[in-house]
Amino acid sequence: MLGMLNHHWRLPYALSIVIRILHARCPMKINQSGRFAMMRKTLVDLPPERPLDVASAGGTLWLTLDGDPRDLVLERGERVLIEAPGRVIAYAFDDAVLEVRAVQEPSTVVARRGFEVVPA
């Protein structure tokens, strides 16, 4: 998993560049847990429940969190636990499979800046 620093928006709690520019192009919104096939260059708005376990079961996904200057890139088999509130958008660099699961038990580890890397 790569963390990419977003240099375009340096204001505290500023929207990520993907949300700022492409939010109108996000026709898919997920309201439940499950596995979702994503075609190349598609955007998905993730559910608002927290904590949220997000994984790539295939392909490469770019996650951007509202209010966090860092963006995440998940390769096949990688996952992340998102605990911070706010909008989360996933973008598929290529054909991908997105796994989303609302975690019932809160994590005992406090995540830095809203997300925590979870070993596969």
C-alpha positions in Angstrom: 0.0 0.0 0.0 1.3 3.4 -0.9 0.5 6.6 0.8 0.5 9.6 -1.6 0.7 13.1 -0.2 -1.8 15.4 -1.8 0.2 18.7 -2.4 -2.7 20.5 -4.1 -4.8 21.2 -1.0 -2.8 22.1 2.1 -5.6 23.7 4.1 -6.7 21.7 7.2 -9.7 19.5 6.5 -9.6 20.5 2.8 -11.2 18.0 0.4 -8.9 15.7 -1.5 -8.2 16.6 -5.1 -10.2 13.6 -6.3 -13.3 14.5 -4.3 -12.9 18.2 -5.3 -12.6 17.6 -9.0 -14.4 14.3 -9.6 -17.3 14.3 -7.1 -19.9 15.0 -9.7 -18.7 12.0 -11.7 -19.4 9.5 -8.8 -22.6 7.8 -9.9 -22.1 4.6 -7.8 -22.8 4.8 -4.1 -22.4 1.7 -1.9 -24.7 1.5 1.1 -23.8 -2.0 2.3 -21.0 -4.4 2.9 -19.9 -6.8 0.2 -17.7 -7.4 -2.8 -18.1 -5.1 -5.8 -16.6 -5.4 -9.3 -15.3 -2.1 -10.5 -14.5 -1.4 -14.1 -11.4 0.6 -15.0 -11.6 4.3 -14.3 -14.8 4.1 -12.2 -15.5 5.9 -8.9 -17.4 4.5 -5.9 -18.6 6.4 -2.9 -18.1 4.2 0.2 -20.7 3.7 3.1 -20.5 6.2 6.0 -20.3 3.5 8.7 -17.1 3.5 10.8 -14.9 1.6 11.3 -14.9 0.3 7.8 -12.6 -2.5 6.5 -11.7 -1.8 2.8 -9.7 -4.3 0.7 -8.7 -4.9 -2.9 -9.5 -8.5 -3.9 -8.2 -7.8 -7.4 -6.7 -4.9 -9.3 -5.5 -1.5 -8.0 -7.7 0.9 -6.0 -7.0 4.5 -5.1 -8.8 5.6 -1.9 -9.2 9.2 -0.9 -10.5 10.4 2.5 -12.2 13.7 3.0 -10.1 15.9 5.3 -6.9 13.8 4.9 -4.1 15.1 2.7 -2.9 11.6 2.1 -4.4 9.2 -0.4 -4.0 5.4 -0.4 -3.3 3.0 -3.2 -4.3 -0.6 -2.5 -2.9 -3.5 -4.6 -4.5 -6.9 -4.8 -4.6 -8.5 -1.3 -4.1 -5.3 0.7 -6.6 -3.8 3.1 -7.1 -0.8 5.3 -9.2 0.0 8.3 -10.8 3.4 8.0 -11.9 4.9 11.3 -12.2 8.6 10.6 -15.6 10.1 9.7 -16.1 11.7 6.4 -16.5 10.8 2.8 -14.4 8.1 1.2 -14.1 7.5 -2.5 -12.5 4.6 -4.3 -11.2 4.8 -7.8 -10.2 1.8 -9.9 -7.0 2.2 -11.9 -7.8 -1.0 -13.7 -10.6 -3.6 -13.5 -10.8 -4.3 -9.7 -12.7 -6.0 -7.0 -13.5 -3.9 -4.0 -14.3 -5.5 -0.7 -16.1 -3.4 1.9 -17.1 -4.5 5.4 -18.4 -2.5 8.4 -16.5 -3.7 11.4 -18.7 -4.5 14.4 -16.0 -4.4 17.1 -14.0 -1.1 17.3 -10.3 -1.4 16.9 -8.2 -1.3 20.0 -5.4 0.5 18.1 -5.9 4.2 17.5 -5.4 5.0 13.9 -3.2 7.9 12.8 -5.0 10.4 10.6 -8.0 8.2 10.2 -6.7 5.0 8.8 -4.7 2.0 10.0 -2.9 -0.6 7.8 -4.3 -4.1 8.5 -2.0 -7.0 7.7 -3.5 -9.5 5.2 
